[in-house]
Amino acid sequence: MDNWWVDFKEFFFGLWNDFIEFIKDIFLVIGELMLEGLAFVIEQLVPPDFVTGGLQEVVNSFSPTLLYLISQTGIGTGLSILGAGFAFRMVRKFATLFQW
């Protein structure tokens, strides 16, 4: 007599777990669609003319006096250190799944 009740409970709990998985999948699909839409919008953006040649072309257009000033003040080294720190921070955030 109790066997049908156990079977009913197992069926109901299985149905409930399937419903919860379905809800989770809906959120994943919505998130995926949002990210695909964002990627499409970013792909449609046209870069400005001065960026199409790359950063090196922009730096090459600087005057020799400005290039000398940049090399003597160590701005390039400072920006490299800042970039390395930012890269380390981003790697740490992704590695810890945004817990830090």
C-alpha positions as CSV (number, residue, x, y, z in Angstrom):
1,M,0.0,0.0,0.0
2,D,2.8,2.4,0.8
3,N,4.7,1.6,-2.4
4,W,2.4,3.7,-4.6
5,W,3.0,6.7,-2.3
6,V,6.7,6.3,-2.5
7,D,6.5,6.1,-6.3
8,F,4.3,9.2,-6.4
9,K,6.7,11.1,-4.2
10,E,9.7,10.1,-6.4
11,F,7.7,11.0,-9.5
12,F,6.7,14.4,-8.1
13,F,10.3,15.2,-6.8
14,G,11.7,14.2,-10.2
15,L,9.1,16.4,-11.9
16,W,10.0,19.3,-9.6
17,N,13.7,18.9,-10.2
18,D,13.1,18.9,-14.0
19,F,11.1,22.1,-13.6
20,I,13.9,23.8,-11.7
21,E,16.4,22.7,-14.4
22,F,14.1,24.1,-17.0
23,I,13.9,27.5,-15.2
24,K,17.7,27.6,-15.0
25,D,18.0,26.8,-18.7
26,I,15.6,29.7,-19.5
27,F,17.9,32.1,-17.7
28,L,20.9,30.7,-19.5
29,V,19.3,31.1,-22.9
30,I,18.2,34.6,-22.1
31,G,21.7,35.5,-21.0
32,E,23.2,33.9,-24.1
33,L,20.8,35.9,-26.3
34,M,21.7,39.1,-24.5
35,L,25.4,38.5,-24.9
36,E,25.0,37.6,-28.6
37,G,23.0,40.9,-29.1
38,L,25.8,42.8,-27.4
39,A,28.4,41.2,-29.5
40,F,26.4,42.0,-32.7
41,V,26.2,45.7,-31.6
42,I,29.9,45.9,-30.9
43,E,30.7,44.2,-34.2
44,Q,28.7,46.9,-36.0
45,L,30.7,49.8,-34.5
46,V,33.1,51.4,-37.0
47,P,36.5,52.4,-35.5
48,P,37.7,55.9,-36.1
49,D,40.2,56.7,-38.9
50,F,43.1,57.4,-36.7
51,V,42.8,53.9,-35.0
52,T,42.6,51.8,-38.2
53,G,46.4,51.8,-38.6
54,G,47.0,50.7,-35.0
55,L,48.5,52.4,-32.0
56,Q,52.0,52.3,-33.5
57,E,50.8,54.6,-36.4
58,V,49.4,57.1,-33.8
59,V,52.7,57.1,-31.9
60,N,54.7,57.5,-35.1
61,S,52.8,60.7,-35.8
62,F,54.1,62.3,-32.6
63,S,56.7,65.0,-32.9
64,P,60.3,64.0,-32.2
65,T,60.3,66.4,-29.2
66,L,57.3,64.7,-27.6
67,L,58.8,61.3,-28.3
68,Y,62.1,62.4,-26.5
69,L,60.1,63.7,-23.6
70,I,58.1,60.5,-23.2
71,S,61.3,58.4,-23.3
72,Q,63.1,60.6,-20.8
73,T,60.3,60.8,-18.2
74,G,59.6,57.1,-18.2
75,I,55.9,57.4,-19.0
76,G,56.2,54.3,-21.2
77,T,57.5,52.2,-18.3
78,G,54.9,53.6,-15.9
79,L,52.1,52.7,-18.3
80,S,53.6,49.2,-18.7
81,I,53.5,48.8,-14.9
82,L,49.9,50.0,-14.7
83,G,48.9,47.7,-17.5
84,A,50.6,44.7,-15.8
85,G,48.8,45.5,-12.6
86,F,45.5,45.8,-14.3
87,A,46.1,42.5,-16.2
88,F,47.0,40.8,-12.9
89,R,43.9,42.1,-11.3
90,M,41.6,40.9,-14.1
91,V,43.3,37.4,-14.1
92,R,42.8,37.2,-10.3
93,K,39.1,38.2,-10.6
94,F,38.5,35.5,-13.3
95,A,40.5,32.9,-11.5
96,T,38.5,33.4,-8.3
97,L,35.2,33.6,-10.1
98,F,34.8,37.3,-9.1
99,Q,35.1,36.7,-5.4
100,W,37.9,39.2,-5.0
